[in-house]
Amino acid sequence: MKCKNTRRNFLKNSALTGAGVWLAGSSALAESTSANEQIQFACVGVGGKGRSDSSDAGRSGKVVAICDIDEQTMEKAAGRFKDAEKFFDFREMYDQLGDKFDAVTVSTPDHVHAVASAAALEMGKHTFTQKPLTRTIWESRRLGEIAREQGVQTMMGNQGTAAPGLRRTARQIQLGALGTPTEVHCWTNRPVWPQGIERPTEIVPVPAHVHWEQFLAGAEPRDYHPAYHPFKWRGWWEFGSGALGDMACHTLNLAFMALDLRDPTSVEVVVQEGDQVVSTEHNGETFPGRSKIRYEFPERNGRPALTMFWYDGGNVPSRDMFPGLADEIELSKSGLLVIGDQGRMYSPNDYGEVIHWLEMETPDDVEFDESPGHFDEWVRGIKTGTPAVSNFPDYAGPLSETVLLGNLAVWSRKRVEWDAENLTITNLSEFDKPDELTGLIKPTYHNGYTV
């Protein structure tokens, strides 16, 4: 199949929009660091994903400071970075060593992403932050604004963005491999942590190795409980962003790049299909057990309007939606399906590296800008001024905004009409408790933290 280049204006405009920032010829920020200069890193969060992020930093330069709220995690990291100074509060690390480091990695629970990243950006530090970029929509927009104002290099930790399979396939779709795109379906095997549970009432002593106040950061104060730390924070509205926040920045990434899926106009939960409840209710403390969410995207730069569905908690698309997929191939528990009027693309994992073209011939190969590798792309940006694809203003921020908008529908269980330019709900008067929704757009900070 020959890739068509006459599919409305979308096909000629896509490389000029945010969806095409990864193509050769994209603009670069001013060079900030000599290619021969060693980058000094400070790492906020060094356990979990923070272990690999800090290891990448150590491989790419020198880690001069590490910060974590868990002393056990800190000591493990200290064994890898013997010369690094140790902190439990990132604000103290920034204050005391701000002139000793050039770049920061932020690998914390979602509710700390914005406060730790914004402070680093305001200091003029290059910043790498794990996905989702933030817990709330306004925070994602604001980090992009600060990054642009400061002229620093940024990157979100959605590593599939650097994968050649994802970039190649995104370009093929941009050039018309599927014809006119009409629908996107994205699903995950999450949650793999407790959700749909009540807030603990028993008093549990804070373990001696946990600095609980620093864990809370800007969140509303509450007593420690092992239901929150370690790891289980993802399922709590106050700390995490649920299945969407955990995986959509990965699994949706290919479709976002290919189709510029930013600024949806509405989002709503699909509550029931036939006799089956596909989106369960929540209690205001934790995310529900399962959800199906419908997004509507308007026409954008010639790309026609289309619909996207998100599935979690065991919800998956019907097998009938995969015509031509061999019977012996089991439908993946996480994946992406993009439907066009001339074919379908199915990627059976979270990173876009495996592709099945359905009801069509395999499209011709295309040129794309290859990455030196996840994290290395950010380091290259620090040394040369060429932005990473998943930089905050142009890519990571808009992607996170799209993802997090779905949680407004999960919370409200109603259709949310969205004004993306102004970050406002245009039908807010229809909701019984509008303040709860606006708090998921822009949070209230506590304990002296701010963005």
N, C-alpha and C positions, 0 to 999 in steps of 0.2 A: 504494500500500500504506500503510495506517495503521499507525503505530508502536504496538505493544502495550505496555501498562503493567501486565500481570498475570503476567508471566513469572517465576514463583517470587518469592522475596524479593529476588533479585539486582537487579531493575530499580528497586525503590524504595530499596534500600540503597546502590547503586553510587555515587550522588552524595555519600554520607556517608563513604565510604572514601577511601583514598589515590588511587584511580582517578578520583575526582571533585574533587580539590583545585582544579582549574582553573575550577570553576563559580562563578558569582557567590555571594557570601556566605561564602567561605572566611575562616578567621580570619587575622588579621594580627599580625605582631610589632610591638613598640612602635616608634614613629617614631624614626629614628636620625639623620636629616640633614634640615636645612631644605630645602624645595623650591627655594629661591633660592641655596643654598650650592653652590659649585663643588666637585665631587668630585675628589680628588687620587688618581691611580692609580699603582701600581707594576706592571710587567709582567715576568713570568718566562717567557722564551721569546718571541722576537719574529720568528722565521722560520716558514715554512710557515703553518699555521693561526694561529700567533702573530702573523703580520703583520696579518691581518684583525681578530683580537681586540684587539691594541694600537691599531689604527686606530679601532675602535669606542670604545675607552677615550678616545682623543684627541678624538673627536667628542663624547663625553658629558661630558668634564671636562678635566682637565689631567694628562698623563703626566709625572710628576716623576722617575721612575727606570725604567730598563730593564735587563734581565739576560739574557744568552745566553752559552752556552759557545763559540760560534763568533764570532770577531772580525769575520769578513767579514759575517756576518749582523748583528752589532751595529752596524757602521758604516753599513749601509743603513738600519737603524732610526734611528740617530742623525741621519741626514739628515732624517728626518720629525719627530723630537722633539729639536730643537736645544737645548732647555733641560734635558733629562733627564740625570740623572747615570747613569753606565754602570758595570755590575758584571758579573763572570763567575760569581760565587757568590751565590745568592739569600740565603744566611744572612748574608753581609756586608751586603747591601742592607737586609735587615730590621733588622740591628743598628744600622747607621749612620743610616738614614733612617726608622726606625719611627714617629717622631712627625711625619713629613712627608706621609704618605699615609693614605688612608681605606680603599682597596680594592685588591685584587690580582687580576690575571689570571694563570692558570697554563696555559701552552700548550707543554708539553714532551713528551718521550717518556713512555710510560705509567708507567715505574718511578719517575719523579720526581714524579708527580701527588700522591701521598699525603704525602710528606715536605715538599714545598713548600707544599701547601694546609694541612696540619695546623698548620705553624708560623705561617702567616698567621692562621688561625682562632684559635689560642691567643693571638695578639696582639690579638684583637678586630677583625680586619679583615674586611670583606665580601669574599667570595671567589668568583670565576668560574673554573671548571676545565674543561678540555676533556674530551670523552668518550674512552674510558670513564672514569668518575670516578677509578678507580684500577686498578692491575694485578691486585690480589688482592681476595678477597671481604671479609675482615676489614677491610681498609683502607676499603672503601666504607662499611661499617657504622660504623666509627670516625669517619670524617669527618662523617657525619650526626649522631652523638652530640655531637661537639665543637661543631658549628654550632648545635645546639639549646641546648647549655649556654651558649654565648657570646651567643646571641640576635642573631646577625648574619645578613645577607642573603646567600644563596648561589644559584648557578646552574651547571648543567652545560651544556657547549656542544653540545647536540643541538638544532640550530636548528629542526628540523621541528616541535618541540613548540609553537612559536608560530604555526604555519601554520593559517589558518582552515579549509582543507580537512581537515586532520588532526583538528582539534578538532570540527568539525561531524560528521564520519564516526564518530568515537569516540562521540559522544553518541547518534547514530542507532543504533549497535549496542547501546549501553547500554539504550536504550529499546525494544529488541526487534526491530529491523529485520530481523535474520537468524533470529529465533526463538531457540531454545536453541543456544548455541555449542557445537561439539563438537571442532573441530580448528583449529589455526593452522599455516601453512606459511610460512617466511621464508627467503629465499635471497639470496645476494650474488655478485657477480663477483670478489670478493677470493679469494685474494691476488693483488695486482699487484706484488709484491715477491718476492725469492727465499725459498723455504721448502723444507724437506726437504733441506737442505745441511749439510755438516759444519762444525765449528768450524775457522776458519783456524789454520794452524800456523806460517806464515811470519811473520817479524818485520818490521813496517812502521813506519817512523818516524812519530811523531805530527806531523801538519802544524803548522806554526808558529802558525796561526790557531785551532787547536782546543785547548781546555782540557779535556783528557781526564779528569782526576780529577773535575772538576765534572760532566762528562757521566755518569760512573759513579754519582756521588752515593752512594746507599745500596746499590748493587748490588755483588755479589762482584767483587773486582778481576780484571781481565784486560787483556791488551795491546790497544792500539788496532788497528783494522783498518777499511778502508773498507767491509767487509761489514756494519758496524754503523752508521756515520755517514758521510753524512747519510741519513735516511729509512729505510734498510733495517732499522733496529732493530725494526720491527714484527713481523718474522718470528721473532725470537729469544725464547725463553721468559724469559730473564733481564731483557729490556728491554721487551718488548711483550706483547700479548695476542691476537695472531693476527687472523684474519678476523673472529671473533666480536667481539673488543674494538674493532676498527676500525669495523665497520658496524652491528652489531646494535642499538646504542643509537639509531641512526637508523631502520633498516628495520623493527625490531620495535616501534617507539615507538607507532604507532597502535594496535596490538593490545594493548600493555601498558596504554595509557590506557583503552581501551574495556573490557578484561576483567580489569584488575587482576592481571596475570600476575606475581605475586610469590610467593616461598616455595614453589617446586616441591618435591616429595617425592622425586623420583628423576630421574636423567639418565644416559643411556648412548649410546654410539656405535653406530650401525648399521654393522657392518663390511662385510656383503655382502648383495646382493640378486640372487638367481638366480646367474648366472655372473659378475656384475660386482662388483668390489671398490669400494665407495663411500666407504670411509674408510681411507686409507693409514696406515701406521705412521710414527712419528717416532723421532728418534735422541736425544732428551733435550736437544738444543741448539736446534733450530728446530721450528716447528710443521709438521705433515704437509702434503702437497700438497693433500689434499681431505678433507672430512669430511661426514658426515650425523649429526645428533645428535637424539635423542628426549628430550623433557622430559615429565614427568607433573605436572600441577597438581591439587591437591585442590579440592573445593568450597570456595568462599570468599564469605562474605556473601551466600549465595543463588545465586551464579554456579556452575553445575554443574562437576564435575571435567572436565578436558579434556586433550588431548594436543597438544604443539607439536613441530614438526620444524624443524631448522635445516640449511641446505645451503650448502656453500661449495666452492671449487676446481673449479667446473664442474658440480657437482651441481645439478639443478633438479627441481621437481615434474614429474610426468607431465602432458602436455598434456590428457589425459583428465580431469584434475581441474578443468578450466575449461569446463564445459558452457555453451553459449550465447555464448562468446567468438567474435566474428567470425573467420572463417578468415583474413582478410587481416591481422589483428592478430597480430604476432609476439610470442611470449612474451618478456617482458623478462629481461635477464640478472641483474637484482636486483629483488626485489619481495616482496609480502606477500599471502597468501590466508587469509581467515578463513571457515570453513565453519560454517553453522548448519543446523538442520533445516527452515528455510523460505527459504534462499537462501545466496548466497556473495558476498563482497566481495573484489575483486582490485584492488590498488594496484600499478601497474607501475613504481614508482621507490622511492627511499629515504626520501622525506619525506611521503608520504601526501597529496599534493596532487592526484593524478589517481586517480579512482575508477571502477571498472566494477562494477555490481551484476549478478550473474549468476543466472539462473533466478528472477527476481523483478522486480517493478516498482521503480522508483526510489523510495526512501522519502520521506515528507514532510520538508520542511526543519524544523530544530529551532533553538531558541535555544542559544547557547553564549557563553562569556565571551571576547571577542576580545582579542587581545594587541596591545600597541603596537608589537610587533616583538621579535625575538630581540635580546638584550643590553639593549635599551631596557626590557624587562620587569624585568630585574635592577636596572637603574639606577632605575627607578620604585620598586622595593622598597626601595632604599637611602634614597630621599627620602621615602617615604610609610609604610614598614613593611609593605606588602602583599607577601607572598612571591611570587617567580616560581614558575610551575608546576613547573619542573624544579629545585626546590631540593633540597639534599642530603638532609635527613632524610626527607622525605615522598615523594620521587619519584626523583631521580637516584640516590640510594644504593640503594634497592630494585631499580630497573631494572638498575643495574650488577651487583648481586649475582646477579640472575637470569641475565644474560648471561654473567658470568664462571664461573658454576657449570658451564657446558658444557665449559670447558677442563679440569675435573677428569675428565670422561669421555674427552676427547681424550687426556689424558696416560695414563690407566689402561687405556683400551679395555675397561673393565668397567662393569657397572651400579653406580652410586653412589647409595646410599640416603642422603637428606639430612634433617637436622634443622635447619631454617632458624632457629628461635628461638635455638638454641645454637651455630650455625655449626659443626656437627660431622657427620662421616660415621658413620652408625650401623652400617654393615657393614665398618668399617675393618679388622677382623681377617681379612677375606677377601683383602687385598691383600699382595703380597710385600714391597713397599717403602712402608709407610704414611707414613714421614717425608717422602717426596717429594710425596705428595698434601697433607699438612698444610702443607707449605711453600707450596703454591698457594692455601691458605686464608689463612694469616697468614705473611708473609715474615720472614726474618732479615735485619736491616739491618747494613751494614758501614760502615767509614770514619767512624764517629762520628755517622751520621745516625740518626734515630729518628722515630717517630710517637707 
